[in-house]
Amino acid sequence: LAGIAILGVGIWVKVDSGSIFSFLGKIDDVPPELNQVLNVGYLLIAIGGLLVIIGFLGCCGAIRESRCMLLLFFMIVLLVFIAEVAGAVVILVFRPLADELFEKAGTAAVKNIKKDFGKNADITGLWNTTMDTLKCCGYYNFTDFTDSPYYKMQGSNYPPQCCMNSSPCNRTVADNTKVDGCFPKIKQLIDDNTVVIVAVALGIAALEICAMIVSIILYCRIKSTGA
């Protein structure tokens, strides 16, 4: 069921052109490494498909008492567990590099806003969708829109999202409203839920270990029964 859910989310991300991930592909000079985020849909599809296969092997292997299926189930779960541990180590080791990449992405995003927001319909629509979804304003804050085409056309006013949708949204109102930028909002959201994320990760790891133990026990019991 988890595999099917993740598979569905992955397909939705790839099909939905208005996804909040899509604006990264529209930004000039964005770090090439960060463009890999655009492949998150393919990653989710792959993970979802793998989980469906694992679930099928585990259930059928247990019900049909197939030693081959149980052994294959054990091997796949073991590989996934090793990959998760390796991924966690890589994230911890390269954390400073990730911060540097997001800093470069911020520079490119602000440059993109000042150049195209209010002039390019695709860029404007993607940023509006992102800001409406996350209840944020700009990449860092409302000053990202200063001197943008929108800012000039609207008589030195900012997008309404920067003033909690109040109008007019001038510098004084935006400064008093203090709507968070989208990047700080996402970062704060992750920081606030770090304990939950770690707990879920540990729970998944424990579940995988239990699944491997149960599968190998069933494998041995079927062998002894057959003898």
N, C-alpha and C positions, 0 to 999 in steps of 0.2 A: 504493500500500500504506500509506504514511504517512497519507494522507487517510482511508482506511477505518479505520485504527487510532484516529485522533483522533475520527472520527465515532462509533465504538463507545464510546469513553470518555465523550464528551458525552452519548450516550443513557443510559449507565450512571449518570452523575451525576444526570440528571434523574429516572430511574426509581427509583434507590436513595434512599428517604426517610431512611435512616440515615446518609447521607453526612456527613462531618465539616463540610461547608459548611452543613448544614441548621440547626445550632444558632444561627447568626446570625439566622435568621428568627424564632427563638423568644425572642430577647432584647429586652426593652423598652428604649426610649431609645437604641438603637444608632444611630450616625450614619447618616442616609439614604444618604450617598454610599457607605458601606461595604456597604449592602444590595445594591449592584450585583454583589457577589461571587456572590450567589445566581443570577445570570444566567450564570455561567461555563459551565453546561451548554449553553445556547443558543449561546454564543460558540464552544465547541468543535465543536458540530454545524455551525455556519456555516463555520468554518475547515476542518473535515473535508470538508464538501460541496464547498467551493471547491477544495480540493486534488485531490479526485477529478475535478472538471471540468477542472482544469488538466492533470492527468495524461492524461486522455482526449484532450484537444485536442492535447497535445504528441505523444503516441504515434500517434494516427490521422493527424495532420498530417504527421508524418515518414514513416510507412509509405505513406500514400496520396498523398504529395507534394501536399498541399492547401495552397496559399498562403494561403487565407482562414483555415484553422485555425491555421497557423503564426503569422500576424499577430495573430490573436485571442489565442493563447497568449502571444506576446511582450507584448502590451498588458496582459493580466491580471497576468502576473508582474511587469511594471514597476510597476503600481499597487500590488501587494502589497509590493514592495520599498520604494516611497515611503512607504506606510502604516507599515511597520516602522521606517523611519528617523524618521518623525514621532513614532511612539509612543515610541521610545527617547529622543528629545529631550524629550518631555512628561514622561516618568518622571524624567529628570535634573533638569528645571526644578522639578517639583512634589514632589520627594522630601521636603522639610520638611513639606509639607501632608499627605503620606501618614503621616508619623510622628505628626502631630497627630490624624489620624483614628483611628489605632490606639490612641492614648492615650485618646481618648473612648470607643472601643469597649471598652477595658479597664475603664474606670469602669462602663460599662453591664453588662459581663459579670460583674464582681464583685458588683454590686448584684443581678443576676439570680440568681447562686449563693446569696447570703445570703437571698434571698427564697423561692426555689422548689426548690433542690436538696434532695431527700429528701421533698418534698411533692408536687411535680408530676412525674408519671411520665414524661412526654415529655421534660421538661428534664433530669431525672435520667438517663434512658436515653441521651440524646444526649451529655451530658457524660461518662458512663461509657464510651461507645463511643469518643469522642474521646481520652480519657485512656488507654484500653487500646491504641488504635491507635498513638498517638504516644509512649506510655510517659512521660506527663507528669502533672502534678497541678495543677488549677486553671488560671486564666488567667495569673497571675503566679507563685504558689506556694501551699503548703498553707494559708496564713493566709486565703486567699479563702473558705474554708469555715467559718471561725470564726463562730459564732452563726447558722449556717444551720439549717433544720429537721433535716437529717441530723445535724449536730453535736449538737444538743440531744437528739434521740431516742437517739443512740448513746452518751450519757453523756460528752460532750466529746471524742469520738473523731473522727478524720478518715477519709475514704474509704481503703480499703486500697491504692489506687494510689499514695497519697502516702507509703507506707512499703514500697514494693516488694512489695505484697501480703502483708506480715506483719501479724499481729494480736496484741493490739490496736494500733491506730494512734493513739497519743496524741501530744501536742505534743512530748514529749521524743524519741520514736522518729522522728517526722516531721522534726524539726529536725536530728537526726543523720543521717538518710537523705539529706536534701537532694535530693529529686526535683525536677527542673526544671519550671517552669510551661510550659503549652502554647505561649503566645506566645513566650517566650524560646527554647523548643526549636525552633520553626519559624524564628525569626529567626536563630538560630545555625546551623541547617541550611542556610539560604540563604547566610549569610556564608561558611560553610565550603566551599560549592560555587560561589562567585562566579566563580572561574576557569573551571570547567567550563561554567557557564551562558553566560559571555561567549564561550568557545571555540565552543560549539554555535551561538550566535547568529551569530558571524562565519562559521562553516562554512555555515550556511544562507544567509547573505547572499552568500557566494562561489558557492555552488551556483546561486542564483538568477541571479547575473550571468553565470555560464557558460551557464545555460539560455537566457538572452536572447541571448547572443552566438551560440550554436549555432543557435537558431531563426531569427535574422535572416540568418545565413550560408546556411542551407538555403533560406530564402525567396528570397534573391538567386540562388542556384544554380538553383532551379527556374525562375525567371524567364528566366535566360540560356539554359537548356536548351530551354525552350519556344520561345525566339526562334530 
